[in-house]
Amino acid sequence: MEGAKSKVVIVEDNRDLTFHMGYFLVKDGFDVDDFEDGESFLKKWDNDPSFCKNLAVVILDIGLPGISGVEVLEKIKTTKNKQIPQIVVYSARDDLEEKRRMIELGADLYLDKSVSIEELVSNVISQARIFNELYHKNPQGAGNRKFNSEDALFEPIEGIIINTLRREIVVDGINLDLTNKEYEILNLLIFNVGNVVPYSEIAQKIYKWESASVISRIRMTTTRIRKKLRDKCPRLKDSVSSAFGEGLTFTV
């Protein structure tokens, strides 16, 4: 299994549930750590660099004592200079609006606790595979690329360096200073260079939700990306373009 050497962290105050999740995850080859509250998890996250090594997935309860799961989610997803794990929200709240809110805040998957432990573990395996593809493999679709695994640096196109650890894109030695969503969209386009990436695919892969408001948000974010390319790298000022209103494409 691709996630066999990956680590999963459970942030859950129900100790019986944590035990059962941990039992099945260990059987499937994961290293497992757990925390009863958000505060103890964030203390480790902020202060122990070794803790984050190979951390592929965080299983996160929302109704935690003290610091809520929502705050933990926001903290993880806005962290710089670390590899960001996949976040699986596993909550007792089976509510569509709550699910939408968590996905918009950056959760990669939302499962309610009526889902069996076995199904949860299957989803965690999938999320660990996604994490490993993002950080430890050469993604498909971008010509002849160079990769430095120690620094998590890709050079998918000559002169364009992508730092997956710092979530930065540097063009001809100039850092584009992208926000998280700008980075994720441009990264996706670069690794699909020359191909049209439909808005629906961008919405699902980056926002994990497809709606008119999300498509509008993608277009606004793309406008900011184009401005940064024009201002910082004139040779790529027209590299991001709309394809007949159906999606986006990156060309050089």
Secondary structure, 3 states (H helix, E strand, C coil): CCCCCCEEEEECCCHHHHHHHHHHHHHCCCEEEEECCHHHHHHHHHHCHHHHCCEEEEEECCCCCCCCHHHHHHHHHCCCCCCCCEEEEEECCCCHHHHHHHHHHCCCEEEECCCCHHHHHHHHHHHHHHHHHHHHCCCCCCCCCEEECCCCEEEEECCEEEECCCCEEEECCEECCCCHHHHHHHHHHHCCCCCEEEHHHHHHHHHCCCCHHHHHHHHHHHHHHHHHHHHHCHHHCCCEEECCCCEEEECC
